[in-house]
């Protein structure tokens, strides 16, 4: 793992550089799973390099009342959307009665919308009994990625490799015991935000996500 500062041109550049490192540790026949939207351009480059299937894992943060960036947990898509709560955060915030249920249903609807948008009428590739490489464009606090990891573990993955271009060392340390291995290109000593490590950190559009998923399936022959 490199600890010096890294500045990526964009997510595609980060993905190409990350793919080289992942290739050295990737298990046989991996399934690349990306957190949309920003994780998809990164994961696409890894999937192309490894000639592996690409799938999205839709995760929606359950934010605190009036402070949506402060996560109380996350809802993770799957055969049934799974709510993973940060019990300590919930105890600290003490959201009003009914808030968690209402916010969960709101995010469940957004997951359903994105699933139709990204997947159309096809069934998502199942992570069960697969060697999964979980990819995002970076980690800030780690709450969303931790929820994804917990959901994938419960789904019965065979192995789980976490791959990100950049993250604070503290977040990597907290996640290390939850996965089989981690590939992270940079863990800056003074971490402020993921976007500061990219020259171009424009928001990834739904159209770009759909195009990359489609292109990856053509390259992989549409096989699971």
Helices and strands as residue ranges (DSSP letters): H 11-23, E 30-34, H 38-50, E 53-56, E 59-64, E 67-76, E 82-85, H 87-93, H 99-119, E 131-136, H 143-155, E 159-166, H 169-175, G 176-178, E 181-186, G 194-197, H 206-220
